[in-house]
């Protein structure tokens, strides 16, 4: 272990969970599936985390927010583990982000169409309500005349 490793601040899982706003179970799950594989354990077998792990978890959260699945993140991790180079990972990440941006554009178009349909349907229902109210007024008038 280098002197840098010895002096690096470490955190328990609860501290990390609070810092990155994830549950300890989620953090352990990310470790189990291979998204977080730099975790060290101390004598008692407890996990200890570093600032690098916290940065990694924040990056995972960001990718998730941007729409990447865990499978896609694992694919990126696999590329990195094989090449140890961001120069190989970044083009794949860019492709994935482009795909997700296209899906977002498609979804926006679908939602815009849905909004137009809702507005059109609302107008039809408004017209129908006006017709029903006219019929009701007509029935009330005919009842008044007959009484």
N, CA, C and O atoms as a DFTB+ gen file, in Angstrom:
588 C
 N C O
     1  1       0.846      -1.171       0.000
     2  2       0.000       0.000       0.000
     3  2       0.894       1.236       0.000
     4  3       1.839       1.313       0.785
     5  1       0.614       2.181      -0.850
     6  2       1.439       3.382      -0.930
     7  2       1.112       4.322       0.220
     8  3       0.079       4.175       0.874
     9  1       1.992       5.286       0.466
    10  2       1.735       6.241       1.541
    11  2       0.500       7.076       1.228
    12  3      -0.201       7.513       2.141
    13  1       0.234       7.296      -0.034
    14  2      -0.963       8.038      -0.439
    15  2      -2.210       7.281      -0.020
    16  3      -3.158       7.884       0.483
    17  1      -2.226       5.956      -0.221
    18  2      -3.369       5.145       0.151
    19  2      -3.616       5.203       1.657
    20  3      -4.763       5.262       2.100
    21  1      -2.526       5.185       2.448
    22  2      -2.657       5.194       3.903
    23  2      -3.232       6.511       4.398
    24  3      -3.978       6.525       5.377
    25  1      -2.901       7.614       3.743
    26  2      -3.339       8.920       4.211
    27  2      -4.707       9.322       3.660
    28  3      -5.282      10.319       4.096
    29  1      -5.219       8.565       2.722
    30  2      -6.503       8.912       2.127
    31  2      -7.632       8.687       3.131
    32  3      -7.684       7.651       3.793
    33  1      -8.532       9.662       3.240
    34  2      -9.653       9.573       4.166
    35  2     -10.553       8.410       3.753
    36  3     -10.798       8.181       2.569
    37  1     -11.034       7.688       4.753
    38  2     -11.965       6.589       4.474
    39  2     -13.288       6.856       5.177
    40  3     -13.361       7.605       6.152
    41  1     -14.328       6.222       4.652
    42  2     -15.685       6.416       5.147
    43  2     -16.338       5.056       5.344
    44  3     -16.019       4.089       4.653
    45  1     -17.246       5.004       6.290
    46  2     -18.091       3.825       6.467
    47  2     -19.270       3.950       5.506
    48  3     -19.543       5.039       5.001
    49  1     -19.958       2.866       5.254
    50  2     -21.039       2.853       4.264
    51  2     -22.160       3.836       4.616
    52  3     -22.738       4.460       3.726
    53  1     -22.466       3.974       5.901
    54  2     -23.517       4.914       6.297
    55  2     -23.176       6.347       5.953
    56  3     -24.033       7.113       5.513
    57  1     -21.902       6.710       6.159
    58  2     -21.448       8.061       5.811
    59  2     -21.564       8.291       4.306
    60  3     -22.049       9.328       3.853
    61  1     -21.114       7.310       3.555
    62  2     -21.163       7.419       2.089
    63  2     -22.612       7.530       1.628
    64  3     -22.931       8.339       0.758
    65  1     -23.480       6.721       2.209
    66  2     -24.899       6.745       1.842
    67  2     -25.475       8.143       2.045
    68  3     -26.213       8.636       1.192
    69  1     -25.152       8.777       3.152
    70  2     -25.649      10.138       3.414
    71  2     -25.059      11.139       2.425
    72  3     -25.767      12.014       1.928
    73  1     -23.782      11.014       2.144
    74  2     -23.116      11.964       1.243
    75  2     -23.700      11.904      -0.163
    76  3     -23.944      12.941      -0.779
    77  1     -23.924      10.696      -0.676
    78  2     -24.381      10.550      -2.070
    79  2     -25.894      10.356      -2.181
    80  3     -26.433      10.231      -3.281
    81  1     -26.569      10.332      -1.034
    82  2     -28.025      10.178      -1.017
    83  2     -28.490       8.880      -1.695
    84  3     -29.384       8.879      -2.542
    85  1     -27.856       7.797      -1.294
    86  2     -28.250       6.455      -1.720
    87  2     -28.388       5.607      -0.455
    88  3     -27.851       5.959       0.595
    89  1     -29.103       4.505      -0.559
    90  2     -29.182       3.616       0.592
    91  2     -27.933       2.742       0.646
    92  3     -27.306       2.486      -0.382
    93  1     -27.573       2.286       1.846
    94  2     -26.441       1.356       1.928
    95  2     -26.673       0.116       1.064
    96  3     -25.736      -0.405       0.461
    97  1     -27.905      -0.351       1.005
    98  2     -28.214      -1.532       0.182
    99  2     -27.911      -1.265      -1.288
   100  3     -27.364      -2.133      -1.969
   101  1     -28.252      -0.091      -1.785
   102  2     -27.968       0.259      -3.181
   103  2     -26.464       0.283      -3.423
   104  3     -25.985      -0.208      -4.445
   105  1     -25.732       0.849      -2.490
   106  2     -24.269       0.902      -2.633
   107  2     -23.693      -0.516      -2.671
   108  3     -22.831      -0.822      -3.495
   109  1     -24.180      -1.380      -1.770
   110  2     -23.706      -2.770      -1.770
   111  2     -24.076      -3.464      -3.080
   112  3     -23.289      -4.241      -3.621
   113  1     -25.278      -3.180      -3.589
   114  2     -25.715      -3.775      -4.848
   115  2     -24.801      -3.354      -6.002
   116  3     -24.405      -4.186      -6.819
   117  1     -24.471      -2.076      -6.066
   118  2     -23.564      -1.600      -7.112
   119  2     -22.223      -2.325      -7.022
   120  3     -21.606      -2.635      -8.041
   121  1     -21.788      -2.588      -5.815
   122  2     -20.545      -3.338      -5.634
   123  2     -20.725      -4.778      -6.116
   124  3     -19.868      -5.310      -6.820
   125  1     -21.837      -5.404      -5.738
   126  2     -22.103      -6.807      -6.111
   127  2     -22.124      -7.006      -7.622
   128  3     -21.606      -7.999      -8.133
   129  1     -22.729      -6.051      -8.335
   130  2     -22.851      -6.237      -9.787
   131  2     -21.621      -5.767     -10.552
   132  3     -21.525      -5.978     -11.761
   133  1     -20.679      -5.131      -9.856
   134  2     -19.427      -4.763     -10.511
   135  2     -19.296      -3.314     -10.922
   136  3     -18.351      -2.960     -11.627
   137  1     -20.227      -2.456     -10.498
   138  2     -20.102      -1.037     -10.835
   139  2     -19.150      -0.308      -9.890
   140  3     -18.640       0.765     -10.212
   141  1     -18.922      -0.891      -8.747
   142  2     -18.092      -0.253      -7.735
   143  2     -17.143      -1.316      -7.212
   144  3     -17.430      -1.970      -6.209
   145  1     -16.013      -1.491      -7.888
   146  2     -15.168      -2.621      -7.527
   147  2     -13.840      -2.236      -6.887
   148  3     -12.912      -3.044      -6.837
   149  1     -13.751      -1.010      -6.401
   150  2     -12.499      -0.606      -5.758
   151  2     -12.629      -0.605      -4.238
   152  3     -11.751      -0.102      -3.537
   153  1     -13.713      -1.163      -3.733
   154  2     -13.979      -1.119      -2.299
   155  2     -12.991      -2.008      -1.552
   156  3     -12.743      -3.156      -1.919
   157  1     -12.436      -1.425      -0.487
   158  2     -11.534      -2.192       0.364
   159  2     -12.289      -2.626       1.615
   160  3     -13.308      -2.045       1.990
   161  1     -11.762      -3.652       2.237
   162  2     -12.334      -4.107       3.494
   163  2     -11.255      -4.055       4.565
   164  3     -10.081      -4.325       4.310
   165  1     -11.685      -3.704       5.761
   166  2     -10.747      -3.693       6.879
   167  2     -10.802      -5.036       7.586
   168  3     -11.573      -5.914       7.200
   169  1      -9.985      -5.201       8.621
   170  2      -9.827      -6.492       9.297
   171  2     -11.148      -7.202       9.579
   172  3     -11.273      -8.399       9.322
   173  1     -12.117      -6.487      10.098
   174  2     -13.386      -7.115      10.478
   175  2     -14.260      -7.433       9.257
   176  3     -15.381      -7.919       9.407
   177  1     -13.764      -7.167       8.088
   178  2     -14.525      -7.449       6.874
   179  2     -15.461      -6.322       6.470
   180  3     -16.189      -6.432       5.483
   181  1     -15.441      -5.235       7.238
   182  2     -16.298      -4.099       6.886
   183  2     -15.717      -3.336       5.714
   184  3     -14.502      -3.201       5.567
   185  1     -16.621      -2.841       4.884
   186  2     -16.191      -2.058       3.732
   187  2     -15.731      -0.673       4.189
   188  3     -16.286      -0.094       5.123
   189  1     -14.723      -0.166       3.520
   190  2     -14.324       1.226       3.713
   191  2     -14.271       1.882       2.336
   192  3     -13.836       1.286       1.351
   193  1     -14.721       3.109       2.308
   194  2     -14.845       3.838       1.049
   195  2     -13.948       5.058       1.075
   196  3     -13.624       5.591       2.137
   197  1     -13.551       5.494      -0.116
   198  2     -12.669       6.658      -0.252
   199  2     -13.394       7.750      -1.034
   200  3     -14.508       7.558      -1.521
   201  1     -12.734       8.892      -1.138
   202  2     -13.291       9.984      -1.946
   203  2     -13.476       9.545      -3.395
   204  3     -14.420       9.975      -4.058
   205  1     -12.580       8.691      -3.892
   206  2     -12.725       8.170      -5.259
   207  2     -14.020       7.374      -5.396
   208  3     -14.710       7.481      -6.409
   209  1     -14.353       6.574      -4.378
   210  2     -15.593       5.802      -4.410
   211  2     -16.806       6.725      -4.400
   212  3     -17.797       6.472      -5.085
   213  1     -16.718       7.787      -3.625
   214  2     -17.814       8.761      -3.572
   215  2     -17.982       9.427      -4.931
   216  3     -19.104       9.588      -5.410
   217  1     -16.878       9.813      -5.551
   218  2     -16.961      10.399      -6.907
   219  2     -17.581       9.401      -7.880
   220  3     -18.405       9.769      -8.717
   221  1     -17.188       8.156      -7.767
   222  2     -17.712       7.096      -8.639
   223  2     -19.224       6.947      -8.452
   224  3     -19.965       6.845      -9.430
   225  1     -19.678       6.935      -7.200
   226  2     -21.117       6.808      -6.928
   227  2     -21.884       8.014      -7.455
   228  3     -22.991       7.863      -7.973
   229  1     -21.315       9.200      -7.330
   230  2     -21.969      10.401      -7.880
   231  2     -22.049      10.310      -9.401
   232  3     -23.037      10.734     -10.001
   233  1     -21.012       9.759     -10.021
   234  2     -21.001       9.573     -11.475
   235  2     -22.079       8.561     -11.882
   236  3     -22.794       8.776     -12.861
   237  1     -22.194       7.476     -11.142
   238  2     -23.228       6.468     -11.422
   239  2     -24.616       7.096     -11.313
   240  3     -25.477       6.875     -12.165
   241  1     -24.823       7.882     -10.253
   242  2     -26.120       8.561     -10.092
   243  2     -26.403       9.492     -11.268
   244  3     -27.535       9.564     -11.748
   245  1     -25.382      10.198     -11.729
   246  2     -25.544      11.132     -12.845
   247  2     -25.917      10.374     -14.118
   248  3     -26.817      10.783     -14.852
   249  1     -25.219       9.270     -14.371
   250  2     -25.537       8.470     -15.560
   251  2     -26.956       7.931     -15.482
   252  3     -27.671       7.898     -16.484
   253  1     -27.359       7.511     -14.297
   254  2     -28.719       6.995     -14.112
   255  2     -29.733       8.100     -14.395
   256  3     -30.734       7.868     -15.072
   257  1     -29.474       9.294     -13.879
   258  2     -30.342      10.441     -14.111
   259  2     -30.446      10.752     -15.610
   260  3     -31.500      11.163     -16.096
   261  1     -29.351      10.552     -16.326
   262  2     -29.334      10.813     -17.767
   263  2     -29.988       9.690     -18.578
   264  3     -30.085       9.772     -19.802
   265  1     -30.431       8.647     -17.882
   266  2     -31.186       7.599     -18.560
   267  2     -30.428       6.324     -18.847
   268  3     -30.997       5.407     -19.440
   269  1     -29.178       6.222     -18.457
   270  2     -28.438       4.988     -18.719
   271  2     -28.899       3.899     -17.756
   272  3     -29.144       4.152     -16.577
   273  1     -29.009       2.713     -18.271
   274  2     -29.386       1.570     -17.441
   275  2     -28.142       1.031     -16.745
   276  3     -27.014       1.352     -17.119
   277  1     -28.368       0.214     -15.732
   278  2     -27.233      -0.429     -15.063
   279  2     -26.467      -1.307     -16.045
   280  3     -25.240      -1.387     -15.979
   281  1     -27.175      -1.963     -16.950
   282  2     -26.517      -2.805     -17.955
   283  2     -25.582      -1.970     -18.836
   284  3     -24.474      -2.401     -19.156
   285  1     -26.030      -0.783     -19.222
   286  2     -25.185       0.087     -20.042
   287  2     -23.966       0.563     -19.249
   288  3     -22.859       0.653     -19.780
   289  1     -24.192       0.864     -17.968
   290  2     -23.065       1.271     -17.131
   291  2     -22.073       0.126     -16.968
   292  3     -20.861       0.344     -16.970
   293  1     -22.585      -1.087     -16.826
   294  2     -21.695      -2.250     -16.727
   295  2     -20.908      -2.452     -18.013
   296  3     -19.743      -2.849     -17.980
   297  1     -21.540      -2.181     -19.134
   298  2     -20.840      -2.274     -20.417
   299  2     -19.672      -1.281     -20.461
   300  3     -18.575      -1.615     -20.909
   301  1     -19.926      -0.066     -19.993
   302  2     -18.858       0.935     -19.930
   303  2     -17.747       0.482     -18.983
   304  3     -16.564       0.630     -19.289
   305  1     -18.131      -0.063     -17.845
   306  2     -17.152      -0.550     -16.870
   307  2     -16.318      -1.681     -17.464
   308  3     -15.109      -1.752     -17.246
   309  1     -16.966      -2.551     -18.206
   310  2     -16.264      -3.661     -18.844
   311  2     -15.213      -3.149     -19.832
   312  3     -14.089      -3.650     -19.872
   313  1     -15.589      -2.159     -20.617
   314  2     -14.644      -1.565     -21.565
   315  2     -13.468      -0.974     -20.798
   316  3     -12.312      -1.158     -21.180
   317  1     -13.768      -0.267     -19.718
   318  2     -12.700       0.350     -18.936
   319  2     -11.781      -0.712     -18.325
   320  3     -10.559      -0.563     -18.346
   321  1     -12.361      -1.771     -17.788
   322  2     -11.547      -2.815     -17.150
   323  2     -10.623      -3.502     -18.168
   324  3      -9.510      -3.904     -17.827
   325  1     -11.086      -3.633     -19.405
   326  2     -10.258      -4.263     -20.442
   327  2      -9.142      -3.347     -20.912
   328  3      -8.022      -3.795     -21.155
   329  1      -9.453      -2.051     -21.041
   330  2      -8.500      -1.131     -21.660
   331  2      -7.813      -0.189     -20.681
   332  3      -6.752       0.360     -20.977
   333  1      -8.427      -0.005     -19.508
   334  2      -7.935       0.963     -18.507
   335  2      -7.741       2.341     -19.131
   336  3      -6.820       3.077     -18.776
   337  1      -8.628       2.674     -20.066
   338  2      -8.487       3.939     -20.780
   339  2      -9.849       4.600     -20.981
   340  3     -10.780       3.992     -21.509
   341  1      -9.943       5.847     -20.553
   342  2     -11.171       6.600     -20.816
   343  2     -11.321       6.902     -22.310
   344  3     -12.425       7.150     -22.796
   345  1     -10.208       6.877     -23.021
   346  2     -10.259       7.129     -24.464
   347  2     -11.085       6.059     -25.173
   348  3     -11.613       6.305     -26.258
   349  1     -11.200       4.882     -24.577
   350  2     -12.023       3.817     -25.147
   351  2     -13.455       3.884     -24.623
   352  3     -14.397       3.516     -25.325
   353  1     -13.613       4.352     -23.396
   354  2     -14.935       4.399     -22.759
   355  2     -15.761       5.581     -23.263
   356  3     -16.956       5.440     -23.526
   357  1     -15.130       6.734     -23.397
   358  2     -15.872       7.943     -23.725
   359  2     -16.624       7.879     -25.054
   360  3     -17.761       8.346     -25.107
   361  1     -16.055       7.325     -26.135
   362  2     -16.842       7.228     -27.372
   363  2     -18.126       6.396     -27.179
   364  3     -19.178       6.734     -27.721
   365  1     -18.024       5.319     -26.412
   366  2     -19.211       4.491     -26.143
   367  2     -20.221       5.277     -25.308
   368  3     -21.422       5.220     -25.572
   369  1     -19.745       6.003     -24.312
   370  2     -20.638       6.822     -23.490
   371  2     -21.330       7.875     -24.349
   372  3     -22.529       8.111     -24.200
   373  1     -20.587       8.498     -25.235
   374  2     -21.168       9.507     -26.128
   375  2     -22.253       8.874     -26.993
   376  3     -23.318       9.464     -27.176
   377  1     -21.994       7.671     -27.532
   378  2     -23.006       6.965     -28.329
   379  2     -24.262       6.693     -27.500
   380  3     -25.381       6.910     -27.965
   381  1     -24.069       6.219     -26.278
   382  2     -25.212       5.929     -25.404
   383  2     -26.001       7.199     -25.102
   384  3     -27.232       7.184     -25.115
   385  1     -25.299       8.294     -24.830
   386  2     -25.984       9.558     -24.554
   387  2     -26.748      10.043     -25.784
   388  3     -27.857      10.561     -25.658
   389  1     -26.166       9.878     -26.966
   390  2     -26.870      10.242     -28.205
   391  2     -28.146       9.425     -28.365
   392  3     -29.194       9.963     -28.720
   393  1     -28.053       8.121     -28.101
   394  2     -29.238       7.254     -28.181
   395  2     -30.312       7.709     -27.201
   396  3     -31.492       7.762     -27.549
   397  1     -29.912       8.031     -25.997
   398  2     -30.889       8.461     -24.991
   399  2     -31.483       9.818     -25.338
   400  3     -32.668      10.051     -25.099
   401  1     -30.682      10.714     -25.898
   402  2     -31.205      12.015     -26.321
   403  2     -32.254      11.826     -27.416
   404  3     -33.273      12.517     -27.432
   405  1     -32.002      10.892     -28.327
   406  2     -32.971      10.607     -29.392
   407  2     -34.265      10.049     -28.791
   408  3     -35.359      10.426     -29.212
   409  1     -34.141       9.153     -27.811
   410  2     -35.331       8.602     -27.153
   411  2     -36.118       9.702     -26.448
   412  3     -37.349       9.693     -26.458
   413  1     -35.417      10.638     -25.844
   414  2     -36.087      11.757     -25.181
   415  2     -36.826      12.597     -26.214
   416  3     -37.972      12.985     -25.992
   417  1     -36.169      12.885     -27.359
   418  2     -36.835      13.637     -28.434
   419  2     -38.084      12.912     -28.911
   420  3     -39.127      13.534     -29.112
   421  1     -37.984      11.590     -29.093
   422  2     -39.140      10.800     -29.519
   423  2     -40.260      10.890     -28.490
   424  3     -41.427      11.059     -28.844
   425  1     -39.902      10.780     -27.236
   426  2     -40.904      10.836     -26.164
   427  2     -41.546      12.216     -26.093
   428  3     -42.749      12.329     -25.857
   429  1     -40.753      13.266     -26.296
   430  2     -41.304      14.627     -26.309
   431  2     -42.324      14.762     -27.436
   432  3     -43.395      15.335     -27.241
   433  1     -41.991      14.232     -28.620
   434  2     -42.939      14.288     -29.744
   435  2     -44.232      13.542     -29.393
   436  3     -45.331      14.017     -29.679
   437  1     -44.084      12.373     -28.772
   438  2     -45.273      11.612     -28.369
   439  2     -46.109      12.388     -27.357
   440  3     -47.337      12.407     -27.440
   441  1     -45.446      13.015     -26.416
   442  2     -46.172      13.777     -25.398
   443  2     -46.838      15.015     -25.990
   444  3     -47.931      15.394     -25.569
   445  1     -46.182      15.647     -26.964
   446  2     -46.799      16.796     -27.631
   447  2     -48.053      16.366     -28.388
   448  3     -49.066      17.065     -28.373
   449  1     -47.978      15.207     -29.052
   450  2     -49.145      14.675     -29.750
   451  2     -50.251      14.347     -28.756
   452  3     -51.419      14.644     -29.004
   453  1     -49.889      13.741     -27.646
   454  2     -50.873      13.418     -26.611
   455  2     -51.529      14.691     -26.087
   456  3     -52.741      14.717     -25.869
   457  1     -50.754      15.733     -25.884
   458  2     -51.305      17.000     -25.412
   459  2     -52.316      17.556     -26.410
   460  3     -53.381      18.038     -26.024
   461  1     -51.973      17.486     -27.705
   462  2     -52.918      17.964     -28.737
   463  2     -54.211      17.147     -28.686
   464  3     -55.304      17.701     -28.796
   465  1     -54.082      15.832     -28.518
   466  2     -55.268      14.976     -28.438
   467  2     -56.105      15.300     -27.209
   468  3     -57.334      15.318     -27.281
   469  1     -55.456      15.555     -26.093
   470  2     -56.173      15.910     -24.863
   471  2     -56.940      17.210     -25.063
   472  3     -58.109      17.314     -24.691
   473  1     -56.275      18.202     -25.654
   474  2     -56.926      19.500     -25.886
   475  2     -58.116      19.336     -26.830
   476  3     -59.183      19.899     -26.583
   477  1     -57.942      18.563     -27.919
   478  2     -59.039      18.326     -28.863
   479  2     -60.195      17.608     -28.180
   480  3     -61.356      17.967     -28.374
   481  1     -59.883      16.612     -27.395
   482  2     -60.918      15.842     -26.703
   483  2     -61.637      16.728     -25.693
   484  3     -62.859      16.658     -25.558
   485  1     -60.882      17.557     -24.986
   486  2     -61.497      18.470     -24.026
   487  2     -62.479      19.405     -24.731
   488  3     -63.575      19.653     -24.227
   489  1     -62.085      19.927     -25.903
   490  2     -62.987      20.809     -26.664
   491  2     -64.264      20.082     -27.050
   492  3     -65.354      20.650     -26.969
   493  1     -64.132      18.803     -27.477
   494  2     -65.327      18.026     -27.823
   495  2     -66.214      17.830     -26.601
   496  3     -67.439      17.918     -26.694
   497  1     -65.596      17.566     -25.461
   498  2     -66.374      17.368     -24.233
   499  2     -67.034      18.665     -23.788
   500  3     -68.137      18.644     -23.243
   501  1     -66.374      19.785     -24.014
   502  2     -66.943      21.088     -23.699
   503  2     -68.171      21.340     -24.572
   504  3     -69.198      21.811     -24.083
   505  1     -68.064      21.028     -25.861
   506  2     -69.201      21.180     -26.781
   507  2     -70.344      20.264     -26.372
   508  3     -71.511      20.656     -26.387
   509  1     -69.993      19.052     -26.012
   510  2     -71.007      18.091     -25.582
   511  2     -71.714      18.598     -24.316
   512  3     -72.932      18.468     -24.195
   513  1     -70.967      19.165     -23.389
   514  2     -71.541      19.711     -22.166
   515  2     -72.504      20.846     -22.508
   516  3     -73.601      20.920     -21.954
   517  1     -72.093      21.734     -23.426
   518  2     -72.974      22.833     -23.835
   519  2     -74.279      22.290     -24.413
   520  3     -75.358      22.791     -24.098
   521  1     -74.177      21.259     -25.262
   522  2     -75.380      20.642     -25.830
   523  2     -76.274      20.071     -24.745
   524  3     -77.491      20.254     -24.774
   525  1     -75.672      19.379     -23.787
   526  2     -76.438      18.777     -22.687
   527  2     -77.119      19.853     -21.851
   528  3     -78.270      19.691     -21.444
   529  1     -76.420      20.939     -21.596
   530  2     -77.011      22.022     -20.811
   531  2     -78.171      22.671     -21.564
   532  3     -79.176      23.037     -20.955
   533  1     -78.039      22.816     -22.889
   534  2     -79.132      23.372     -23.704
   535  2     -80.350      22.454     -23.645
   536  3     -81.480      22.922     -23.504
   537  1     -80.115      21.139     -23.755
   538  2     -81.209      20.172     -23.672
   539  2     -81.910      20.265     -22.324
   540  3     -83.138      20.230     -22.243
   541  1     -81.114      20.384     -21.271
   542  2     -81.684      20.476     -19.926
   543  2     -82.519      21.730     -19.774
   544  3     -83.612      21.685     -19.209
   545  1     -82.017      22.846     -20.272
   546  2     -82.768      24.102     -20.197
   547  2     -84.061      23.994     -20.985
   548  3     -85.109      24.497     -20.583
   549  1     -83.948      23.309     -22.139
   550  2     -85.155      23.130     -22.956
   551  2     -86.197      22.284     -22.216
   552  3     -87.390      22.586     -22.260
   553  1     -85.742      21.224     -21.538
   554  2     -86.673      20.385     -20.765
   555  2     -87.270      21.177     -19.612
   556  3     -88.457      21.039     -19.315
   557  1     -86.452      22.012     -18.954
   558  2     -86.962      22.805     -17.839
   559  2     -88.030      23.780     -18.329
   560  3     -89.039      23.988     -17.655
   561  1     -87.807      24.380     -19.503
   562  2     -88.774      25.335     -20.060
   563  2     -90.078      24.624     -20.409
   564  3     -91.170      25.132     -20.154
   565  1     -89.937      23.438     -20.998
   566  2     -91.166      22.726     -21.374
   567  2     -91.920      22.269     -20.136
   568  3     -93.148      22.192     -20.165
   569  1     -91.224      21.967     -19.057
   570  2     -91.883      21.596     -17.796
   571  2     -92.585      22.812     -17.200
   572  3     -93.688      22.701     -16.665
   573  1     -91.930      23.988     -17.297
   574  2     -92.537      25.204     -16.765
   575  2     -93.805      25.578     -17.532
   576  3     -94.790      26.023     -16.943
   577  1     -93.768      25.390     -18.865
   578  2     -94.921      25.729     -19.703
   579  2     -96.086      24.792     -19.400
   580  3     -97.243      25.213     -19.398
   581  1     -95.785      23.546     -19.150
   582  2     -96.865      22.582     -18.931
   583  2     -97.439      22.698     -17.524
   584  3     -98.525      22.175     -17.275
   585  1     -96.757      23.357     -16.600
   586  2     -97.316      23.462     -15.261
   587  2     -98.125      24.679     -15.058
   588  3     -98.656      24.893     -13.969
